[in-house]
Amino acid sequence: MQRYYVYILTSVSRNVMYVGVTNNLENRIAQHREGKTEGFTRRYRVNTLVYSEEYQYVEDAIAREKQIKGWRRSKKNTLVESVNPTWADLLVSPLIKDPSLRSG
């Protein structure tokens, strides 16, 4: 079964946000981080994953992406902070939740 993701990226300084949709979240974030995407995310170095939602149907994911894109910045901030109050990179943080997994 295919899965679709709505995601929010931010820059290190958190002064810009990007909302997108994809069917392969890890691959898409890798593309952003490697600068393989033309435009906004590459120009402003927006590559820190701070929020994502999963959907079964692409139509639902696209509708949600459009909804979030229409929000004011403060509402987007509140959404991110509801699940990620420290704005941690979600592709890094879950891997080190267990202190026994850290090297050194």
Number of C-alpha atoms within 10 A of each C-alpha: 4 9 14 20 24 24 21 24 24 22 17 14 8 11 9 15 21 17 17 19 22 18 17 12 20 11 11 16 20 14 14 19 16 12 16 12 15 9 9 12 20 16 10 15 18 24 23 23 23 22 23 17 13 17 16 13 13 18 11 15 23 18 13 19 19 15 10 19 16 11 11 9 13 8 12 18 15 12 15 16 14 11 12 15 12 10 17 14 17 15 14 11 10 10 11 11 10 9 8 8 9 9 6 4
